[in-house]
Amino acid sequence: MKMVVRISSAVHNPVLAKVILSTGVAINVDRADLDATSGEIVLEVPADSCARVARAFEREGASVSVLEHPIIRDDDECVHCGACIGICPVSVFSYEPDWSVAMDESKCIQCGTCITACPHGALRIESE
């Protein structure tokens, strides 16, 4: 399951390492955007450990959002042009045999590249 962890400048501990060690859960970092003042990390966490990992991050002072659907497509707006297919760095999108665009949202790292590429504005990132 995907989750977004936001870390403020008030947190000075190695939060990710502490959570991994305290929970014993293998966590995959899909994307991280960190600087000296704050940070946002998109993580893949086993579904059965998601609540435990989220609580551990919150105890360390981070805010957590669990993402049921990391990328959302408006099927009324999507014309299946495929602009998202070639631009996605993790192959979330692909053509079906009937040339409609399929989406495997479990691969999404929330980079936003597809949103910029979509000429119909049919895609958006789940933020909370």
C-alpha positions as CSV (number, residue, x, y, z in Angstrom):
1,M,0.0,0.0,0.0
2,K,1.2,3.5,-0.8
3,M,1.7,6.2,1.8
4,V,3.0,9.7,1.8
5,V,5.1,10.7,4.8
6,R,5.7,14.5,5.3
7,I,8.6,15.5,7.6
8,S,9.0,19.1,8.9
9,S,12.1,20.9,9.8
10,A,11.2,20.3,13.5
11,V,12.1,16.6,13.0
12,H,15.8,16.0,13.3
13,N,16.0,12.3,13.7
14,P,16.6,9.6,11.1
15,V,12.9,8.9,11.0
16,L,12.8,6.3,8.2
17,A,15.6,4.2,9.7
18,K,13.9,4.4,13.2
19,V,10.6,3.3,11.8
20,I,12.1,0.4,9.9
21,L,14.0,-0.8,12.9
22,S,11.2,-0.4,15.4
23,T,8.5,-2.1,13.2
24,G,10.7,-4.6,11.4
25,V,8.8,-3.9,8.3
26,A,10.5,-3.8,4.9
27,I,9.6,-0.4,3.4
28,N,10.3,0.5,-0.2
29,V,11.0,4.2,-1.0
30,D,9.3,5.0,-4.3
31,R,10.1,8.7,-4.4
32,A,11.7,11.2,-2.0
33,D,11.9,15.0,-2.1
34,L,13.8,16.3,0.9
35,D,15.6,19.5,1.6
36,A,16.9,21.3,4.7
37,T,13.5,22.5,5.8
38,S,11.0,19.7,5.0
39,G,10.5,16.5,3.0
40,E,8.0,14.2,1.4
41,I,8.5,10.5,0.9
42,V,6.2,8.2,-1.1
43,L,6.5,4.7,0.3
44,E,5.3,1.2,-0.5
45,V,4.4,-0.6,2.7
46,P,2.9,-4.1,3.0
47,A,-0.9,-3.7,3.4
48,D,-1.0,-5.7,6.6
49,S,1.6,-3.5,8.2
50,C,0.4,-0.1,7.0
51,A,-1.4,1.0,10.2
52,R,1.5,0.0,12.4
53,V,4.0,1.8,10.2
54,A,1.8,4.9,10.0
55,R,1.6,5.1,13.8
56,A,5.4,4.7,14.1
57,F,6.0,7.6,11.7
58,E,3.5,9.7,13.6
59,R,5.2,8.9,16.9
60,E,8.4,10.3,15.3
61,G,6.6,13.6,14.5
62,A,5.9,13.0,10.8
63,S,2.5,13.3,9.2
64,V,1.2,10.4,7.2
65,S,-1.4,10.0,4.4
66,V,-2.3,6.5,3.2
67,L,-3.1,6.5,-0.5
68,E,-5.9,4.2,-1.5
69,H,-5.5,5.4,-5.1
70,P,-2.2,7.2,-5.8
71,I,-3.2,8.3,-9.3
72,I,-6.8,9.0,-10.3
73,R,-8.2,9.1,-13.8
74,D,-11.4,10.9,-14.8
75,D,-12.8,8.4,-17.3
76,D,-15.2,11.1,-18.6
77,E,-12.2,13.2,-19.6
78,C,-9.7,10.5,-20.8
79,V,-9.7,9.9,-24.5
80,H,-7.1,7.1,-24.4
81,C,-4.6,9.1,-26.4
82,G,-1.7,7.4,-24.7
83,A,0.2,10.6,-23.9
84,C,0.8,9.2,-20.4
85,I,2.2,5.8,-21.6
86,G,5.6,6.9,-22.9
87,I,6.2,9.6,-20.3
88,C,5.6,7.5,-17.1
89,P,9.0,6.5,-15.6
90,V,7.5,3.4,-13.9
91,S,5.1,2.1,-16.6
92,V,1.8,2.7,-14.8
93,F,0.0,3.1,-18.1
94,S,-0.2,0.6,-21.0
95,Y,-2.4,-0.1,-24.0
96,E,-4.9,-2.9,-23.9
97,P,-5.5,-5.0,-27.0
98,D,-8.4,-2.7,-27.9
99,W,-6.1,0.3,-27.7
100,S,-7.7,1.7,-24.5
101,V,-5.3,2.8,-21.9
102,A,-4.9,0.5,-18.8
103,M,-3.6,1.8,-15.5
104,D,-1.8,-0.1,-12.8
105,E,-1.9,2.4,-10.0
106,S,0.1,0.2,-7.6
107,K,3.2,1.2,-9.6
108,C,2.6,4.9,-9.2
109,I,5.3,6.9,-7.4
110,Q,3.3,10.2,-7.7
111,C,5.9,12.0,-9.7
112,G,3.2,14.0,-11.6
113,T,4.8,13.6,-15.0
114,C,1.6,12.0,-16.5
115,I,-0.5,14.9,-15.2
116,T,1.6,17.4,-17.1
117,A,1.5,15.3,-20.3
118,C,-2.2,14.6,-20.3
119,P,-3.8,17.0,-22.8
120,H,-7.3,16.6,-21.4
121,G,-6.5,17.0,-17.7
122,A,-7.9,13.5,-17.0
123,L,-5.3,12.6,-14.3
124,R,-4.7,13.8,-10.8
125,I,-2.6,12.7,-7.8
126,E,-4.4,11.8,-4.6
127,S,-3.0,14.2,-2.0
128,E,-4.7,12.9,1.1
